[in-house]
Amino acid sequence: MLTITLNRPDVLNAFNTAMHEGFRTALKEARDQDVRAVVLTGAGRGFCVGQDLNEFREGADDVGERLRKNYNPSVLALRTLDKPVLAAVNGVAAGAGLALACACDLRLSAASATFVPAFVNIGLVPDTGATYFVTRLLGYSRAFEWLCSGRRLSAADAHAWGLVLEVVEDGRLAERAAGLAATLAALPTGAIGMTKRLLERAALSDLAEQLELEAQLQSVAVGSEDFREGVSAFLEKREPRFTGR
Ligand code: LHQ
């Protein structure tokens, strides 16, 4: 299991160029086959508040290029990890930080954490995939209302909306995230990675295409050591020991 900690606590882990570089490096490490679950969290009292607005004091540069160069490759790298990715939202998640939390497969939230789209509050449109992820997670109506109001959502409301899986007492979030990540890491990782691909495609495919992709990926799954182990364990009436191979 690998924990990626966004670490600029003085500014609630807002992204500057150096933090983008560190994040890219961590996401490369996360691709290692021995890493079978990833936790994304923040240092200090925030999760991540997106772009460091201090970088705009002197006026905006080419924001489109900034997104293409830094945010977009990272969100794609995060989203295409073929293993479970869990956001442990320890404090406020805003702007691109909210988008990154939503790009993860699951979200655990500290009871005091909050979720703020933020983009519209400074006259921007959502970026870093926020429109893609929030619409898929919440549906159009809630996505429209939330992203266009920019209002702060409590952990309890985020849970009621299905945005977060569980709300955890503040001091226990890291422990709970590590426990859940360990459970996820013990699953047949190859099958989990392929399930992610299938779920991603499901929104775009017609039924016939989806059935075909399921058939293709099932042929791959059947060739794995974990499939052999799963069947043996079932027949021997014991718990399986999956290795992710
Ligand atoms: C911050 C920030 C911040 C710097 C709090 N920067 N210091 C990417 C590329 C290019 C263009 C456009 O888009 C993007 C993607 C984006 O992410 S755009 C959206 C950027 N983020 C925001 O607009 C969020 C701005 N922050 C807030 O609205 C509030 O701070 C939230 C709601 C996040 C948290 O509120 P509070 O819990 O009340 O905390 P606070 O406001 O007191 O903030 C604590 C400190 O963090 C404070 O500094 P200080 O020195 O006064 O303690 C803030 O200035 C600093 N901070 N966000 N994005």
Residues whose N, C-alpha, C, O or C-beta is under 5 A from the ligand:
A	BS01	LHQ	D10 V11 L12 A14 V49 G50 Q51 D52 L53 N54 V63 R66 V92 A94 G95 A96 G97 V116 A118 F119 I122
